[in-house]
Amino acid sequence: MKDTVGPLEGTSTRGRWNVRLSVVALMLAVLLAACGGPGAAPAGETGSDSGASGGTRIEPPKALADFTLTSHTGATFGLRDLRGKPALLFFGYTNCPDICPTTMLEWKKVKNALGAEAGKVAFVFISVDGERDTPDVVKQFVQGYDSDFIGLTGDEATLRTIARDFGVAFKHDHDKESNPKNLVDHGSYSFLLDHDARLYTVYRYGIPAETISGDVQGLLRADAS
């Protein structure tokens, strides 16, 4: 039996991708129809959708495999570096013409809404276009939105392994005729991690910044109690 929260749709730089969140056999799946197969989280987890204006809570939070990427500063950075504070995470690329810049602008609103507590939260952008998105390129991108935002990049094989753990897929099309701007198909979901760097909530594109900031504040209050 397969129960889904949705079906939901994400948007990509080259069209709309179907996205599903499976809550019984495969808890979390962010499915890109163009790629043919869903990403999945381990069985035994459940999810709850808080409604059209909210995210999907992962219950219990999903443990994620550690990873090592290169940050926009040139230093190595891993999931372990996010432990101890909530984190917002998004997979995109710097040449993205729509979803990525819009998401970063929403994150700015989230950070502003958090006020003095914003320093207790990490905002992490992971490029799925490691070939073009060098640390310097990623630095210019993320810091163009906020100097505290973290940008990560790496080789494609590593990025696919990490993305799969989140149930994310992405697709490169290097055909100059069909894709002259070399756009990358990718999911549009943002992910909230708890202080143990576990997947806590999934947000589809368009969730209001005040909803996300409210969830982050809830995590901060829970950490303080």
Backbone as CSV, one residue per row, in Angstrom:
resi,resn,N_x,N_y,N_z,CA_x,CA_y,CA_z,C_x,C_y,C_z
1,MET,0.856,-1.192,0.000,0.000,0.000,0.000,0.883,1.230,0.000
2,LYS,0.497,2.226,-0.786,1.298,3.433,-0.875,0.417,4.640,-0.646
3,ASP,0.633,5.314,0.456,-0.127,6.500,0.802,0.714,7.710,0.461
4,THR,0.116,8.728,-0.125,0.890,9.897,-0.509,0.298,11.160,0.060
5,VAL,1.167,12.101,0.345,0.747,13.449,0.671,0.854,14.214,-0.630
6,GLY,-0.194,14.497,-1.273,-0.146,15.113,-2.585,-1.233,14.497,-3.450
7,PRO,-0.994,14.257,-4.754,0.311,14.540,-5.348,0.602,16.030,-5.384
8,LEU,1.848,16.376,-5.135,2.267,17.760,-5.160,3.059,18.005,-6.416
9,GLU,3.171,19.254,-6.788,3.981,19.585,-7.946,5.030,20.588,-7.555
10,GLY,6.259,20.349,-8.043,7.303,21.341,-7.902,7.491,22.004,-9.245
11,THR,8.205,23.103,-9.263,8.485,23.766,-10.519,9.957,23.660,-10.790
12,SER,10.340,23.615,-12.029,11.744,23.563,-12.379,12.051,24.696,-13.324
13,THR,13.311,24.807,-13.708,13.690,25.877,-14.614,13.211,25.628,-16.029
14,ARG,12.775,24.409,-16.324,12.348,24.115,-17.688,10.957,23.504,-17.715
15,GLY,10.192,23.642,-16.647,8.837,23.112,-16.645,8.440,22.649,-15.273
16,ARG,7.255,22.061,-15.161,6.764,21.582,-13.874,7.097,20.118,-13.726
17,TRP,7.569,19.746,-12.577,7.928,18.355,-12.289,6.970,17.837,-11.248
18,ASN,6.505,16.632,-11.426,5.653,16.026,-10.406,6.491,15.635,-9.208
19,VAL,5.971,15.934,-8.008,6.682,15.618,-6.785,5.737,14.892,-5.849
20,ARG,6.188,13.831,-5.255,5.341,13.080,-4.329,6.054,12.904,-3.005
21,LEU,5.270,12.950,-1.943,5.789,12.624,-0.622,5.087,11.353,-0.173
22,SER,5.772,10.239,-0.097,5.201,8.960,0.300,5.420,8.764,1.778
23,VAL,4.365,8.396,2.516,4.449,8.403,3.963,4.333,7.035,4.610
24,VAL,4.275,5.950,3.853,4.193,4.636,4.472,5.431,3.833,4.101
25,ALA,5.433,3.212,2.952,6.574,2.377,2.588,7.818,3.204,2.323
26,LEU,7.652,4.315,1.638,8.774,5.197,1.326,8.360,6.591,1.754
27,MET,8.912,7.064,2.876,8.361,8.272,3.466,8.456,9.479,2.567
28,LEU,9.652,9.761,2.124,9.816,11.024,1.410,10.276,10.762,-0.004
29,ALA,9.535,11.250,-0.976,10.004,11.123,-2.356,9.749,12.430,-3.071
30,VAL,10.788,13.026,-3.571,10.620,14.202,-4.402,10.889,13.738,-5.821
31,LEU,9.830,13.525,-6.577,9.910,12.824,-7.860,9.939,13.811,-9.013
32,LEU,10.927,13.676,-9.861,10.977,14.454,-11.083,10.548,13.550,-12.231
33,ALA,9.448,13.895,-12.873,8.881,13.016,-13.890,9.857,12.776,-15.025
34,ALA,10.669,13.747,-15.342,11.600,13.591,-16.460,12.660,12.548,-16.174
35,CYS,12.918,12.273,-14.913,13.980,11.339,-14.549,13.458,9.938,-14.338
36,GLY,12.156,9.762,-14.197,11.566,8.442,-14.221,11.463,7.733,-12.908
37,GLY,12.287,8.020,-11.890,12.243,7.241,-10.674,12.290,8.104,-9.453
38,PRO,11.577,7.729,-8.384,11.524,8.539,-7.189,12.739,8.357,-6.314
39,GLY,13.098,9.411,-5.594,14.044,9.266,-4.507,13.260,8.803,-3.306
40,ALA,13.905,8.207,-2.322,13.151,7.652,-1.215,13.915,7.742,0.076
41,ALA,13.152,7.826,1.151,13.712,7.760,2.478,13.388,6.400,3.060
42,PRO,14.039,6.004,4.163,13.811,4.684,4.719,12.370,4.456,5.131
43,ALA,11.968,3.214,5.101,10.628,2.863,5.540,10.511,3.069,7.035
44,GLY,9.260,3.170,7.509,9.032,3.268,8.933,8.861,4.681,9.420
45,GLU,8.921,5.671,8.505,8.715,7.048,8.888,7.349,7.486,8.408
46,THR,6.791,8.505,9.032,5.511,9.035,8.604,5.636,10.530,8.437
47,GLY,4.676,11.100,7.728,4.700,12.536,7.505,3.328,13.111,7.737
48,SER,3.260,14.378,8.080,1.984,15.050,8.248,2.039,16.373,7.523
49,ASP,0.987,16.640,6.755,0.911,17.872,5.992,0.083,18.859,6.792
50,SER,0.653,20.032,7.042,-0.047,21.009,7.864,-0.991,21.882,7.056
51,GLY,-1.188,21.548,5.779,-2.147,22.284,4.983,-1.495,22.979,3.807
52,ALA,-2.331,23.687,3.033,-1.852,24.303,1.797,-0.758,25.322,2.050
53,SER,-0.776,25.970,3.206,0.200,27.027,3.469,1.374,26.542,4.300
54,GLY,1.412,25.246,4.620,2.472,24.741,5.484,3.341,23.715,4.809
55,GLY,4.359,23.269,5.547,5.253,22.239,5.047,4.785,20.862,5.470
56,THR,5.532,19.854,5.078,5.248,18.473,5.461,6.255,18.040,6.517
57,ARG,5.772,17.777,7.715,6.611,17.385,8.834,6.995,15.918,8.707
58,ILE,8.246,15.610,8.939,8.738,14.238,8.892,8.741,13.681,10.311
59,GLU,7.989,12.603,10.525,7.828,12.052,11.869,8.140,10.563,11.878
60,PRO,9.185,10.109,12.578,10.170,10.943,13.265,11.119,11.586,12.261
61,PRO,11.901,12.573,12.683,12.859,13.190,11.760,13.786,12.143,11.147
62,LYS,14.118,12.331,9.879,14.908,11.355,9.129,16.403,11.613,9.294
63,ALA,17.130,10.603,9.767,18.586,10.700,9.846,19.164,10.727,8.436
64,LEU,20.162,11.564,8.230,20.789,11.727,6.925,22.248,11.306,6.990
65,ALA,22.747,10.805,5.881,24.158,10.412,5.829,25.047,11.648,5.782
66,ASP,26.167,11.581,6.467,27.105,12.699,6.422,27.667,12.825,5.012
67,PHE,28.124,13.996,4.684,28.714,14.230,3.367,29.834,15.251,3.502
68,THR,30.628,15.339,2.474,31.682,16.353,2.429,31.631,17.057,1.086
69,LEU,31.440,18.374,1.124,31.452,19.215,-0.062,32.428,20.362,0.163
70,THR,32.552,21.218,-0.825,33.403,22.399,-0.699,32.520,23.626,-0.538
71,SER,32.802,24.423,0.483,31.993,25.610,0.726,32.453,26.767,-0.153
72,HIS,31.693,27.837,-0.132,32.031,29.009,-0.942,33.321,29.680,-0.472
73,THR,33.795,29.296,0.702,35.073,29.828,1.189,36.254,28.988,0.720
74,GLY,35.964,27.825,0.114,37.011,26.904,-0.304,37.315,25.832,0.716
75,ALA,36.711,25.924,1.901,36.926,24.934,2.959,35.979,23.754,2.774
76,THR,36.346,22.609,3.333,35.443,21.463,3.317,34.298,21.717,4.286
77,PHE,33.143,21.175,3.964,31.949,21.391,4.775,31.110,20.135,4.690
78,GLY,30.611,19.675,5.841,29.809,18.465,5.874,28.540,18.633,6.674
79,LEU,27.695,17.635,6.605,26.462,17.650,7.389,26.779,17.815,8.866
80,ARG,27.900,17.248,9.301,28.310,17.350,10.702,28.454,18.803,11.147
81,ASP,28.768,19.691,10.211,28.944,21.104,10.547,27.621,21.809,10.803
82,LEU,26.520,21.142,10.515,25.208,21.731,10.746,24.599,21.283,12.063
83,ARG,25.219,20.328,12.720,24.662,19.854,13.984,24.777,20.940,15.051
84,GLY,23.731,21.045,15.863,23.723,22.037,16.928,22.820,23.217,16.648
85,LYS,22.286,23.301,15.427,21.381,24.401,15.097,20.452,23.965,13.966
86,PRO,19.259,24.554,13.880,18.404,24.274,12.731,19.064,24.787,11.452
87,ALA,18.705,24.188,10.330,19.267,24.620,9.052,18.215,24.509,7.960
88,LEU,18.190,25.489,7.085,17.402,25.422,5.861,18.333,25.036,4.726
89,LEU,17.898,24.135,3.869,18.760,23.618,2.814,17.978,23.542,1.506
90,PHE,18.665,23.888,0.410,18.031,23.890,-0.905,19.033,23.431,-1.956
91,PHE,18.564,22.628,-2.922,19.391,22.184,-4.041,19.033,23.010,-5.277
92,GLY,20.017,23.694,-5.859,19.759,24.507,-7.041,21.046,24.757,-7.805
93,TYR,21.090,25.850,-8.544,22.325,26.206,-9.252,22.317,27.700,-9.553
94,THR,23.482,28.276,-9.721,23.588,29.736,-9.767,23.044,30.354,-11.045
95,ASN,22.990,29.594,-12.148,22.456,30.123,-13.402,20.949,29.941,-13.523
96,CYS,20.331,29.435,-12.505,18.882,29.229,-12.482,18.175,30.581,-12.657
97,PRO,17.239,30.678,-13.603,16.606,31.970,-13.858,15.382,32.277,-13.013
98,ASP,14.894,31.308,-12.239,13.629,31.557,-11.558,13.545,30.996,-10.144
99,ILE,13.477,29.685,-9.999,13.219,29.070,-8.700,14.293,29.414,-7.670
100,CYS,15.544,29.319,-8.066,16.636,29.520,-7.099,16.708,30.950,-6.574
101,PRO,16.720,31.957,-7.445,16.752,33.314,-6.905,15.516,33.655,-6.086
102,THR,14.363,33.144,-6.511,13.148,33.404,-5.739,13.232,32.772,-4.358
103,THR,13.755,31.554,-4.289,13.911,30.879,-3.002,14.883,31.632,-2.106
104,MET,15.988,32.100,-2.666,16.950,32.852,-1.859,16.335,34.147,-1.323
105,LEU,15.500,34.796,-2.116,14.831,36.009,-1.640,13.868,35.684,-0.500
106,GLU,13.186,34.539,-0.601,12.302,34.129,0.492,13.107,33.830,1.747
107,TRP,14.272,33.219,1.565,15.122,32.941,2.721,15.568,34.229,3.398
108,LYS,15.805,35.271,2.617,16.146,36.559,3.215,15.012,37.033,4.117
109,LYS,13.779,36.836,3.654,12.623,37.209,4.468,12.560,36.365,5.736
110,VAL,12.854,35.074,5.602,12.876,34.198,6.780,13.911,34.692,7.779
111,LYS,15.100,34.978,7.289,16.182,35.440,8.163,15.810,36.753,8.845
112,ASN,15.221,37.664,8.093,14.815,38.938,8.683,13.741,38.739,9.743
113,ALA,12.816,37.809,9.490,11.746,37.546,10.455,12.286,36.956,11.748
114,LEU,13.408,36.248,11.663,13.996,35.633,12.858,14.708,36.652,13.734
115,GLY,15.053,37.788,13.174,15.692,38.838,13.955,16.990,38.388,14.591
116,ALA,17.105,38.628,15.890,18.339,38.303,16.610,18.609,36.804,16.649
117,GLU,17.576,35.999,16.442,17.755,34.542,16.481,18.305,33.977,15.168
118,ALA,18.408,34.811,14.143,18.862,34.324,12.839,20.263,33.737,12.900
119,GLY,21.081,34.226,13.817,22.436,33.707,13.955,22.488,32.286,14.475
120,LYS,21.351,31.781,14.958,21.285,30.415,15.464,20.826,29.431,14.390
121,VAL,20.709,29.907,13.161,20.178,29.097,12.063,21.144,29.150,10.883
122,ALA,21.329,28.010,10.205,22.164,27.964,9.002,21.270,27.966,7.760
123,PHE,21.694,28.699,6.746,20.993,28.757,5.467,21.952,28.220,4.411
124,VAL,21.635,27.056,3.837,22.609,26.331,3.014,22.066,26.082,1.606
125,PHE,22.790,26.576,0.624,22.477,26.364,-0.787,23.470,25.355,-1.347
126,ILE,22.970,24.224,-1.877,23.837,23.204,-2.471,23.657,23.233,-3.984
127,SER,24.716,23.522,-4.709,24.641,23.551,-6.167,24.592,22.135,-6.728
128,VAL,23.723,21.947,-7.722,23.675,20.671,-8.442,24.389,20.802,-9.790
129,ASP,25.130,21.883,-9.945,25.849,22.166,-11.190,27.323,22.408,-10.875
130,GLY,27.942,21.388,-10.283,29.312,21.537,-9.808,30.315,21.885,-10.890
131,GLU,30.023,21.504,-12.125,30.962,21.785,-13.213,31.130,23.285,-13.430
132,ARG,30.028,24.015,-13.373,30.094,25.468,-13.567,30.176,26.232,-12.255
133,ASP,29.554,25.687,-11.222,29.473,26.403,-9.949,30.688,26.115,-9.075
134,THR,31.766,26.800,-9.357,32.965,26.711,-8.528,32.705,27.420,-7.207
135,PRO,33.558,27.231,-6.201,33.364,27.947,-4.941,33.241,29.458,-5.121
136,ASP,34.045,30.041,-5.998,33.970,31.488,-6.210,32.639,31.907,-6.823
137,VAL,32.149,31.107,-7.768,30.865,31.413,-8.394,29.737,31.294,-7.375
138,VAL,29.775,30.240,-6.576,28.753,30.045,-5.547,28.817,31.165,-4.510
139,LYS,30.020,31.593,-4.185,30.179,32.686,-3.217,29.490,33.950,-3.710
140,GLN,29.720,34.304,-4.961,29.090,35.497,-5.513,27.573,35.373,-5.478
141,PHE,27.083,34.167,-5.732,25.635,33.956,-5.760,25.021,34.100,-4.377
142,VAL,25.477,33.294,-3.418,24.822,33.293,-2.105,25.032,34.602,-1.366
143,GLN,26.222,35.163,-1.468,26.476,36.388,-0.723,25.841,37.601,-1.391
144,GLY,25.364,37.415,-2.612,24.568,38.460,-3.226,23.210,38.606,-2.558
145,TYR,22.809,37.584,-1.810,21.548,37.626,-1.070,21.771,37.911,0.404
146,ASP,22.756,37.261,0.993,23.058,37.500,2.405,24.454,36.985,2.710
147,SER,25.214,37.756,3.431,26.604,37.379,3.721,26.708,36.167,4.627
148,ASP,25.608,35.815,5.306,25.636,34.653,6.197,25.210,33.365,5.498
149,PHE,24.682,33.457,4.300,24.264,32.250,3.589,25.492,31.421,3.221
150,ILE,25.324,30.105,3.279,26.411,29.164,2.980,26.151,28.525,1.623
151,GLY,27.163,28.524,0.767,27.054,27.869,-0.530,27.983,26.676,-0.600
152,LEU,27.493,25.560,-1.132,28.287,24.336,-1.227,28.287,23.826,-2.662
153,THR,29.380,23.211,-3.053,29.483,22.630,-4.380,30.380,21.402,-4.335
154,GLY,30.344,20.607,-5.398,31.155,19.394,-5.450,31.011,18.731,-6.798
155,ASP,31.591,17.551,-6.942,31.483,16.831,-8.206,30.099,16.197,-8.331
156,GLU,29.710,15.886,-9.557,28.345,15.426,-9.808,28.018,14.127,-9.084
157,ALA,28.942,13.186,-9.038,28.670,11.907,-8.378,28.366,12.114,-6.899
158,THR,29.148,12.961,-6.247,28.915,13.242,-4.828,27.592,13.946,-4.630
159,LEU,27.301,14.914,-5.486,26.055,15.659,-5.370,24.847,14.751,-5.552
160,ARG,24.932,13.800,-6.472,23.806,12.885,-6.681,23.593,11.986,-5.467
161,THR,24.672,11.554,-4.851,24.547,10.717,-3.653,23.862,11.486,-2.536
162,ILE,24.266,12.733,-2.342,23.666,13.564,-1.296,22.202,13.843,-1.613
163,ALA,21.931,14.240,-2.845,20.562,14.570,-3.235,19.634,13.375,-3.067
164,ARG,20.131,12.186,-3.393,19.314,10.976,-3.273,18.866,10.759,-1.833
165,ASP,19.711,11.113,-0.880,19.365,10.935,0.529,18.197,11.836,0.927
166,PHE,18.039,12.943,0.211,16.921,13.853,0.462,15.717,13.531,-0.422
167,GLY,15.864,12.522,-1.297,14.798,12.223,-2.227,14.741,13.189,-3.391
168,VAL,15.869,13.802,-3.729,15.919,14.818,-4.780,16.619,14.258,-6.012
169,ALA,16.125,14.623,-7.182,16.791,14.282,-8.435,17.034,15.550,-9.231
170,PHE,18.015,15.503,-10.107,18.243,16.628,-11.014,18.768,16.080,-12.329
171,LYS,18.631,16.857,-13.377,18.976,16.374,-14.712,19.681,17.456,-15.515
172,HIS,20.836,17.101,-16.083,21.572,17.985,-16.980,21.252,17.606,-18.427
173,ASP,21.012,18.590,-19.245,20.795,18.374,-20.675,21.749,19.301,-21.422
174,HIS,22.782,18.722,-22.004,23.817,19.529,-22.652,23.592,19.690,-24.153
175,ASP,22.395,19.336,-24.618,22.077,19.492,-26.035,21.905,20.984,-26.350
176,LYS,22.772,21.524,-27.169,22.758,22.963,-27.441,21.532,23.395,-28.237
177,GLU,20.916,22.460,-28.946,19.729,22.818,-29.719,18.486,22.849,-28.845
178,SER,18.291,21.818,-28.030,17.094,21.751,-27.188,17.228,22.578,-25.914
179,ASN,18.454,22.835,-25.495,18.688,23.547,-24.234,19.857,24.519,-24.412
180,PRO,19.683,25.544,-25.243,20.798,26.434,-25.578,21.390,27.181,-24.389
181,LYS,20.593,27.386,-23.342,21.094,28.104,-22.167,21.692,27.168,-21.127
182,ASN,21.712,25.866,-21.442,22.285,24.860,-20.543,21.654,24.929,-19.153
183,LEU,20.329,25.005,-19.132,19.598,25.012,-17.873,19.580,23.610,-17.278
184,VAL,19.404,23.540,-15.977,19.407,22.263,-15.257,18.026,22.036,-14.656
185,ASP,17.419,20.894,-14.960,16.157,20.531,-14.315,16.447,20.109,-12.881
186,HIS,15.693,20.654,-11.946,15.920,20.308,-10.537,14.650,20.550,-9.746
187,GLY,14.582,19.969,-8.571,13.423,20.132,-7.713,13.351,21.519,-7.112
188,SER,12.211,21.830,-6.527,11.987,23.178,-6.005,11.720,23.189,-4.502
189,TYR,11.995,22.089,-3.836,11.688,21.978,-2.414,12.823,22.503,-1.540
190,SER,12.445,23.105,-0.418,13.403,23.468,0.628,13.235,22.488,1.781
191,PHE,14.315,22.271,2.518,14.327,21.291,3.603,14.768,21.957,4.899
192,LEU,14.026,21.692,5.963,14.411,22.169,7.291,14.999,21.009,8.076
193,LEU,16.214,21.181,8.560,16.871,20.185,9.399,16.809,20.633,10.847
194,ASP,16.707,19.672,11.762,16.699,20.023,13.181,18.125,20.141,13.705
195,HIS,18.276,20.336,15.016,19.607,20.580,15.590,20.510,19.350,15.528
196,ASP,19.937,18.185,15.236,20.745,16.977,15.044,21.014,16.708,13.564
197,ALA,20.741,17.705,12.716,20.935,17.592,11.267,20.099,16.464,10.674
198,ARG,18.892,16.283,11.209,17.938,15.315,10.670,16.876,16.066,9.871
199,LEU,16.342,15.408,8.859,15.302,16.031,8.045,14.026,16.160,8.869
200,TYR,13.568,17.396,9.035,12.465,17.697,9.944,11.190,18.115,9.205
201,THR,11.329,18.970,8.201,10.176,19.451,7.440,10.585,19.691,5.993
202,VAL,9.657,19.413,5.075,9.862,19.668,3.649,8.878,20.749,3.212
203,TYR,9.385,21.744,2.487,8.549,22.849,2.016,8.503,22.872,0.497
204,ARG,7.323,22.786,-0.062,7.208,22.954,-1.496,7.382,24.433,-1.850
205,TYR,7.690,24.670,-3.086,7.930,26.026,-3.566,6.696,26.898,-3.347
206,GLY,6.905,28.093,-2.845,5.812,29.026,-2.644,5.290,29.095,-1.225
207,ILE,5.820,28.273,-0.317,5.417,28.362,1.087,5.831,29.734,1.620
208,PRO,4.935,30.459,2.296,5.273,31.802,2.776,6.447,31.800,3.750
209,ALA,7.243,32.850,3.678,8.406,32.965,4.557,8.002,32.948,6.024
210,GLU,6.854,33.541,6.338,6.430,33.580,7.740,6.107,32.181,8.271
211,THR,5.648,31.294,7.402,5.400,29.915,7.817,6.712,29.219,8.157
212,ILE,7.701,29.377,7.291,9.001,28.744,7.529,9.658,29.324,8.770
213,SER,9.640,30.640,8.913,10.276,31.255,10.084,9.578,30.823,11.365
214,GLY,8.255,30.626,11.303,7.542,30.143,12.482,7.974,28.744,12.876
215,ASP,8.185,27.880,11.889,8.663,26.526,12.177,10.076,26.553,12.754
216,VAL,10.916,27.413,12.196,12.286,27.528,12.709,12.268,28.019,14.152
217,GLN,11.438,28.998,14.434,11.336,29.501,15.804,10.849,28.415,16.750
218,GLY,9.951,27.556,16.262,9.501,26.439,17.084,10.638,25.497,17.426
219,LEU,11.513,25.232,16.462,12.684,24.390,16.729,13.621,25.058,17.722
220,LEU,13.819,26.345,17.570,14.707,27.060,18.494,14.153,27.026,19.915
221,ARG,12.845,27.172,20.051,12.238,27.092,21.388,12.392,25.694,21.968
222,ALA,12.220,24.678,21.122,12.369,23.299,21.596,13.799,23.038,22.041
223,ASP,14.769,23.589,21.316,16.171,23.400,21.682,16.489,24.067,23.011
224,ALA,15.804,25.189,23.288,16.094,25.947,24.504,15.423,25.351,25.729
225,SER,14.412,24.507,25.513,13.668,23.958,26.656,14.360,22.742,27.253
